[in-house]
């Protein structure tokens, strides 16, 4: 008799599990409430699908922000290189871009979705577009699922319902509610990889401006730097977003207060930057201060820089003192913004929190207290930085569960 498996959720983790388990001879049914599979996968990487990161193992582990040790076995058993080999075996050529990020050569997320769906169907996997309302357990063991009030019998149930980010794609917390009803401990979900709201008005004045090649630090109340990196950020009416900010947000804990420090000129040390300013001032010595910044800063930022550094916009450049230049250097090397809040969870790329990893066997993804119940992907209390790491978590946990059941 084939093992009958219900997979609840047809996203990245659910599809990868179904493809592997059905190829291994299991009788797999995927329950996906949306009319299409992989809706969230389709919008990752701005529709290009950054499906993993081909970095060294230590860097992969360091990129997991919450519960990295839990991922050790799953990552070792199904590495980024293994994932790339598997996807390419399904007929989707891949490429590695800046920062070791891996994308399909076509830059189309749907090529990944179509390949996984075709593999599922080739091995007889059924896809049912219905919502699973509950998981049925008897004597500490899974016996089936409930859809539309009707019970369907299964030997194993795999919950791959995601977290709470992008609820329009279907990840609205169903799986977490089912887990909690079954007595499985759930860490309250919170947004991760999410834009940040800022107290000061400067981001609103800079709305739409994207800054590349800047350095960002996230600093806690004790002036300790909890995150720093180099890259791109974007100003918005509410505050800041972009890859740097999203990664920084994952290092914010609880109700602690944070400030952001942006180095607008990370390639220049303070002395070199001062000499650069002096050179610009010599070039524009007869201009007002506000009109002498065009070589140094983008137009939008130059327009508000006088208020940021405290030098009158109408001051003549040839009257700016050494102390005022020092204030300019301070503002360019340490542009401070006060974080007031994360944006709502439905704007987050992923969810922090979820099924407690203490409840799950890290080698098999099986629930320790309920035999035959498995958790894979974002439903787990594991999250990582941007760059393909979160999809690797989804795929590695899916393969771990599939191999465990097939064995």
N, C-alpha and C positions, 0 to 999 in steps of 0.2 A: 504493500500500500504506500502510495506517495504521501509525504507529509503535507497536510493542508495548511496553508499560511494565508492569513489576512494581513495586508499591509494598509495601514490607515494613513493616507497622505501620499500624493503622487508628485512630490517635489524632487529635489536633487537626491536626497537620501533615499526616499521611497523608491524612486526609479532605479537607482543603482542597486539597491537591495534586490528588487524584483528581477532585474536583468541577471544578476548573479545566481539567485536562488532558483529561478526557473531554468536557467542554463544547466544547473546542477541536478535537475530532475524533480524539484519540488512542484507541488500544485499550488500556484500563487494567484491570489485575487487582490488587486489594488483597488481600494475604495478612495476615490477622489471626488470631492463635492463640486469642484469646478468643472466646466465643460471641456477644459483642456488640461493636460498634464504640464507640470513645470512652469507655471505662470510666474513665480518669483525668479526662477532660473532664467527666464526669458529677459528679465530687466536687469540682471546683474552685469556689472562692468559696462553700464550704459548701453546694454543690449549686445555687448560683444562677448560676454561671459569669460571673466577672469577665473578660470576653473581651478587653478592651483598656483603654487609658487615653487619653482625648482631651485630651492635654496638648500644649504647644508642642514643636516638633522638638528644641530644645536640651535640654528637660527629658526627653524620650524617650531621647535619646542618653545623658544623664547618669544615667539609671536603669539602664543596662546596666553591670553591675559588671565582667564579664570580657569582654575583647576587643570593646569598643564600636565601634571603627573598622570592624571587619568588617561590622557591620550597616548602615553608612551607605547603601550603594546599595539594599539590600533595603527598608529603611524608607522611603527616598525614593520608590521605585517602588510601594509598597503601604503607605500611611499608615494610622493609626488611623481617619481619616475615610473612607478608601477601604474599609476593612474594615467599618465600620458601614453604609456605603451598600450593600455587597455582601450582608451578612447581612439587612438590611431588604428587599432585592430578592428574597430567598428567602422572605419572608413573616413574618419575626420582628421585631416592633417592639422598639426598644432605648430605654434611658434612661441618663442620665448622673447619677451620684450624687456624694457628697462625695469630694474628691480626684480628680475627673475620671474616676472609675471607671465603666466601662460594663457594664451588665447587660441581659439581656432584660427587657422590661416584666413578663413573667409570673413572673420570678424562678425560672425552671426551666431548668437546664442542658440537659435533654433536648430542649427546643425547638430549641436550636442543633444538637445531634446529629442530630435527626430531619430538620431542614432540609438539612444537608449530605448526609446519607444519601439523601434523596429526590432531591437534585440529581445525585448520583452515579448513582443507578439510572435517572434520567430520560435520562441520556446513555449508558446501556449499560455502565456500569462493573460488572465482576464482583467479587464478594466471596467469597474462599475462606478458610474457617476452618481453616487449617493453619499449622504452624510452618515457617518457612524456615530450613533448617540451614546453608546456605552460598550464596555468590554465585560463579558460574563466570566466570572470566576467561580469554581466549585472546589472545595477542599484544598485551597491554596494553589490551584492550577487553572490556567486559561482553558475555557471550553468553547468560546465563540464571541461574536459581536452582535450588537443590536442595530438594525437599520429600519427606519420607518415603523418602529414598534415590533419588528419581527426579528427573532433570533436566528442567526446563521452559525452553524457549527464549524469550528476550526481547531486544529491542533496547536497552532502557534499564532500569536498576534504581535505585530510589529507596529509600534506607534512612531510615525514619522511626520507629525503634524506641524512641526515648526514651533516658533514662539509667538510673539505678538506684533512683530514688525511687519509693515506693509499688509495690514489686515484685508485690503481689497484683493490680495492674491489668495486669500483663504486662511492665512495663519492668524486666527483670532483667539487662540487659546483653548480650543476644544480638547486637545490631547492632554494639556495640563489639568483641565477640570476632570477629565476621566481618571488620570493618575491620582489626583487628590481624593476622588471618591473611593478609589481602591485602597486608600490608606498609604499611598506612596508619598514620601516627603517631597515637597516642591519649594524651591527657593523663590520668593516673590520676584516676578519678572520686572526688569527695568530696562530703559533704552541703552543700547551700546552702539558705537559707531554712529553718532547722532550730532547734528549741528548744535551750537551753543548760543544761548541768549547772553547779551552783554549789557552792562549798566550804562556805559558811556554812549554818547550820541554819535561818535565818529563812524561806527560801522554803517549806520543809516545814511550818513552823508556820503559814504563810499560805496553804497549799494551797487552790486554788479561788478565791482572791480576785482579782478583775479590777480594775485601776486604769485609769481613762480620764483623758485630759487630763493626762498626766505627760510629762516630758521625759527622754530617755535619751541618755547618751553611752557609746560604746565607746572605752576608753582602752588604748593599748598599753603595753609595758614602759617606754618612754621618756616616759611621761605625755603622749603625743600623742593627741589625739582623732581617731580614724579614721572615726567615724560619730556623728551626732547627729540626733535627730528628736523629734517631739512626737506623742503618740497613746496607744495602749492596750497594756498588758502584763498577763500572767496569771502567777500563781505556781503552781508544781506541786511534787510531792513531791521531784523531782530538781533543780528550779531554776526557770527562767523560760521563758515562751513568749509568744505573742501577736504581733501585727503588728510592733511596734517591735523586739522581740527577733529575729524572723525576718529582718528587713532588716539588723539589726546583724550577724547571723551571717555574712552574705555578705561582710563586710569583714574577716573573720578570715583571716589568711594562715599556712599551714604550721603549725609547732609553736610559734609565738609565744604569749606569755602576755598575757591581757587581763583588765581589770576593767570592771565596769559602774558608772556613776554615774547614779542616778535622782534627779531633782528632783521631789519629791512635790507641790510648790507652785510651779510655774513662773510662774504669773500674779502672784506677789508677790515683790518684791525683799526683801533681808534686813531692812531697817529696817521695812518695812510688815509683814512676817511677825512680827517681834519685837513690834510694837504689837498685832498680832492675838492673839498669845500672852498678852500682858499683859491684854488685854481678857477673854480666856477665864479667866485666873487670877483676875481680880477677880470674875468671875461665880461661880467655883467655889472661892473662897479658903479655905473650910473643909474642902475635900475632900483625900483622898490624891491624889498626882500621877497615878496610874494611872486614877483615876476622873474626871479633869478634861480628858480628851482627846477626848471623844465628839463635840464640835463640830468638831474639827480633822481627825480621821482616822476611817476605817472601823473598825468594832468589832474585827475580827481584828488589824488593824495597831496599833490603840491598845493592845491587850492585850500586845503584845511591844515596844512603843516604848520603855518604860523601859530594857530591856536594850540596845536599839540605841543610845540616846543616853547611857546610863550614869548615869541619875538613879534612885535607889531608888523602887520603885513605891509604897512606903508613906510617902514624904516628903510632908509637908504642902505644899500649893501655896504658901501664904504664906511658906514657908521656902526656896523655890527661889531661888537667887542669880542675879545678872546673868550670871555666868560659865556657870552651868548652862543658862540660857536660850540663851546663845550656842551651847552644845553641842547644844541642841534644834534651833536654826536650822541648824547644820551638818548634822545628821542628816536634816532635812527637805529641805534643798537639795542634799545630796550623800550619798545613801544608797548606800554602796559594797558591791558584791558581787564575789567573785572567781570568774571563769569557769575551770572545770577541764576541760571537754570539750564538744564538740558531741554531741547525741544521735545514735543510729545513723542510717545513711543511709536505712534503710527508714522513718524518721519524717520525713525531709526532704520539703519540697514539690517541690524540684527538685534536679538534680545539677549541681554544678560539675565541670568536666573534660569529656572526651569527645574526639571527632575533632578533631585540631588544625586551627585555621583556616588555618594555613600550607599545609595540604594541599588547600584548597578555594577555588575561584574565588568571590569574594564577590558577583559579579553574577549568576552562574548556579547556584551551589551544586554544580557538577560537580567531581569529584575531579580534581586536576591530573595525577595519575600514571596513572589508569585511566579511559579514555574511556567515557562512558555510565553511570558510577556517580555518584549524587548523594546528598548528605546534607542532611537538613532537620530543623528542630525541635531538641529537647533532646539529640539525639545529638551535636550540635556543642558545642564548648567555648565556649559563650556562655551567660551567665545574667544575670538582672536582679533588681531589687527586687520586692517584692509590689506589687500594684495593677493587674494586667492586662498588665504589660510582657512577661512570659515567654510568654504566649499570643500576643501581637503578634509576638514573635520567631518562634514556630512558624508563624504564618499568613504573615508576610512572606517567610520563607525558602521556604515551600511555593509561594507564588505566583511567586517569582523562578525557581525550578526549572521550574515548569510553563510559564511564558512562554518560558524559554530553549529547552526541548525543542520547543514548538509552533512557534517561529520557525525 
